[in-house]
């Protein structure tokens, strides 16, 4: 794997994906989506199925795993989380700016991670390279056909029995139905730091169908929280952990 200090190659992406890449570059350029703490559901996934930290330097190992891929790694919060626990980690993101942030973070932490600019539907890794792949808040930001292709690519680069974590915005989320509709349960977000980006809201059946051809579902959960003075706005995501068949 390459080191985090290498300069990013120039993008070579299909036109539609290049437009999306520029949108995400702008999100990161304005520093609206830089996140510095790992997602709690990914921490739980790691503790349940990978390894659980017991002391400063002791872990309860659940499986023998070495190589982890972060699909849509952003500025590197999960890349650093796994690398700090001793895993060999690679990350890919469509945004050059995000990868610049991630490389700088890994350099400052002294973590030799392989970080690349690229398209999740055409992963630049060989067959059976990884033991684990994680994807937080990514597959629900692409058209459904691209999400399916990305999952097929994850299946290709995972070793047999490898683990796949993904979370997906639920159709029960309060923002489902807001903004211009561009497909079934797919809308252009009208506000927030992701305004102008497409968001797909998955039904439970869609979430299961996305992974079930190549993976055995280990667990599926919901993560929900209500906000606002009257607690009527509900954020909702599906949490899926699965194993490569």
C-alpha atoms as one frame of an Amber mdcrd trajectory, in Angstrom:
protein
   0.000   0.000   0.000   1.157   3.530  -0.707   1.856   6.057   2.004  -0.383
   8.932   2.997   2.189  11.507   1.928   2.004  10.835  -1.795   0.339  13.442
  -3.974  -3.067  12.570  -5.370  -3.333  11.596  -9.022  -5.534  13.644 -11.292
  -9.091  12.410 -11.558 -10.301  10.583 -14.618 -14.028  10.155 -14.073 -17.170
   9.934 -16.205 -18.815  13.336 -16.717 -21.735  12.800 -14.322 -19.465  11.525
 -11.564 -17.019  14.386 -12.185 -19.853  16.858 -11.506 -20.569  15.090  -8.211
 -16.860  15.171  -7.382 -16.790  18.945  -7.850 -19.814  19.270  -5.552 -18.073
  17.309  -2.797 -14.839  19.237  -3.353 -16.786  22.406  -2.621 -18.281  20.893
   0.547 -14.788  20.081   1.837 -13.250  23.298   0.534 -15.690  25.275   2.674
 -14.858  22.955   5.639 -18.521  22.138   6.195 -18.134  18.357   6.270 -14.809
  17.714   7.984 -15.512  15.257  10.809 -12.967  14.316  13.436 -14.608  11.593
  15.532 -15.500   8.077  14.351 -19.157   7.229  13.920 -20.526   5.393  16.967
 -22.095   2.619  14.886 -18.731   1.885  13.266 -17.121   1.743  16.724 -19.779
  -0.786  17.788 -19.284  -2.779  14.564 -15.552  -2.959  15.277 -16.067  -4.029
  18.895 -18.680  -6.652  18.002 -17.125  -8.270  14.938 -13.470  -7.187  14.643
 -11.776  -6.478  17.968 -12.787  -4.905  21.252 -10.400  -2.706  23.163  -9.896
  -3.884  26.750  -7.015  -1.711  28.001  -4.569   0.808  26.557  -2.767  -1.878
  24.560  -4.901  -5.034  24.847  -7.700  -6.136  22.552 -10.159  -9.000  22.478
  -9.803 -10.239  18.917 -13.052 -11.443  17.358 -11.561 -12.537  14.021  -8.152
 -12.603  12.382  -8.354  -9.446  10.253  -5.632  -7.211   8.845  -6.696  -5.093
   5.858  -9.499  -2.507   5.986 -10.997  -0.361   3.207 -12.945   2.829   3.927
 -15.294   3.431   1.005 -15.908   7.184   0.742 -13.425   8.013   3.478 -13.896
  11.792   3.492 -11.243  13.547   5.555 -10.172  10.280   7.175 -11.929   9.876
  10.503 -12.422   6.112  10.104  -9.106   5.600   8.326  -7.322   6.963  11.398
  -9.633   5.076  13.787  -8.726   1.700  12.295  -5.061   2.525  11.670  -4.581
   3.538  15.294  -5.716   0.028  16.269  -3.048  -1.614  14.151  -4.972  -2.416
  10.977  -3.561  -1.796   7.494  -5.977   0.738   6.065  -6.832   2.112   2.640
  -9.357   4.813   1.851 -10.939   6.096  -1.335 -13.006   9.211  -1.936 -14.281
  11.047  -4.989 -13.147  14.403  -3.566  -9.519  15.445  -4.074  -9.905  17.992
  -1.300 -11.130  15.343   1.145  -8.154  13.103   0.351  -5.807  16.048   0.888
  -7.306  16.507   4.369  -7.069  12.770   5.094  -3.450  12.534   3.955  -2.485
  15.491   6.106  -4.220  13.952   9.136  -2.469  10.592   8.635   0.879  12.339
   8.152   0.457  14.269  11.406  -0.464  11.052  13.255   2.341   9.043  11.665
  -0.100   6.558  10.154   0.971   4.936   6.829  -2.438   4.717   5.122  -3.127
   4.224   1.412  -5.432   7.089   0.381  -6.679   7.485  -3.171  -8.971   9.713
  -5.212 -11.370   7.553  -7.162 -14.789   6.208  -8.063 -16.378   3.661  -5.708
 -17.923   1.853  -8.683 -14.426   1.165 -10.092 -12.211   0.409  -7.119  -8.465
   0.532  -7.930  -7.655  -2.562  -5.878  -7.126  -6.204  -6.765  -9.516  -9.055
  -6.083  -9.487 -10.266  -2.479  -7.339  -7.419  -1.127  -9.260  -6.658   2.075
 -10.738  -8.366   5.117 -13.122  -5.530   5.964 -14.850  -2.708   4.097 -16.820
   0.101   5.729 -19.044   2.725   4.150 -20.644   5.459   6.236 -23.124   7.835
   4.587 -21.937   7.105   1.044 -24.133   4.585  -0.789 -27.247   6.685  -0.147
 -25.652   9.671  -1.911 -25.356   7.989  -5.313 -27.927   6.701  -7.830 -29.220
   3.237  -6.972 -27.481   1.621  -9.940 -24.155   3.088  -8.745 -24.813   1.829
  -5.218 -25.334  -1.680  -6.611 -22.133  -1.480  -8.660 -20.216  -0.218  -5.636
 -21.431  -3.152  -3.537 -20.380  -5.531  -6.316 -16.940  -3.924  -6.259 -16.791
  -4.338  -2.481 -17.614  -7.997  -2.972 -14.789  -8.284  -5.489 -12.076  -6.708
  -3.315 -13.099  -8.531  -0.120 -11.686 -11.918   0.755 -14.101 -14.800   1.313
 -15.743 -14.317   4.703 -14.761 -10.645   4.746 -16.933  -8.149   6.616 -18.888
  -5.264   5.103 -20.393  -2.442   7.160 -22.664   0.147   5.589 -25.306   2.540
   6.825 -28.066   4.040   4.736 -30.519   6.892   5.243 -33.956   5.430   5.989
 -37.206   6.264   4.204 -38.565   6.953   7.706 -36.199   9.931   8.051 -37.938
  13.290   8.366 -36.123  14.698   5.309 -37.502  12.025   2.982 -39.760  13.917
   0.577 -38.047  17.295   0.935 -36.514  18.914  -2.150 -36.880  18.147  -5.854
 -37.607  14.486  -6.512 -35.251  12.838  -9.016 -36.342   9.223  -8.554 -38.226
   6.919  -6.179 -37.301   8.066  -2.657 -34.465  10.170  -4.145 -34.393  13.930
  -3.638 -32.027  16.864  -4.122 -31.373  18.104  -0.599 -32.695  21.665  -0.280
 -30.625  22.906   2.669 -27.691  22.201   4.952 -24.051  21.646   4.007 -25.114
  18.945   1.532 -27.629  21.189  -0.250 -27.779  20.395  -3.966 -26.624  16.792
  -3.526 -28.864  13.815  -4.247 -29.988  11.779  -1.228 -31.685   8.405  -1.546
 -33.814   7.215   1.367 -33.811   3.418   1.571 -36.703   1.205   2.525 -35.795
  -1.897   4.537 -36.382  -4.059   1.469 -34.057  -1.901  -0.646 -31.355  -2.044
   2.026 -31.536  -5.836   2.227 -31.652  -6.264  -1.551 -28.536  -4.122  -1.932
 -26.335  -6.654  -0.129 -28.080 -10.010  -0.082 -26.780 -11.372  -3.404 -23.119
 -11.325  -2.346 -23.343 -11.151   1.445 -24.925 -12.851   4.422 -26.422 -10.272
   6.779 -24.919 -10.634  10.260 -27.086  -7.949  11.804 -29.324  -5.091  10.731
 -30.417  -2.318  13.071 -31.888   1.165  13.003 -30.286   4.273  14.444 -32.953
   6.856  15.198 -33.077  10.089  17.138 -35.706  12.796  17.443 -34.834  16.496
  17.522 -36.589  19.830  17.759 -38.608  21.393  20.534 -41.550  19.070  19.865
 -39.385  16.036  18.951 -41.238  15.551  15.662 -38.165  15.488  13.393 -36.664
  12.011  13.260 -33.250  11.192  11.849 -33.163   7.535  10.827 -30.533   5.236
   9.299 -30.293   1.514   8.579 -27.150  -0.129   9.984 -26.050  -3.278   8.145
 -23.191  -5.627   8.931 -22.674  -8.518   6.542 -20.224 -11.245   5.585 -18.933
 -12.037   2.093 -20.297 -15.353   0.832
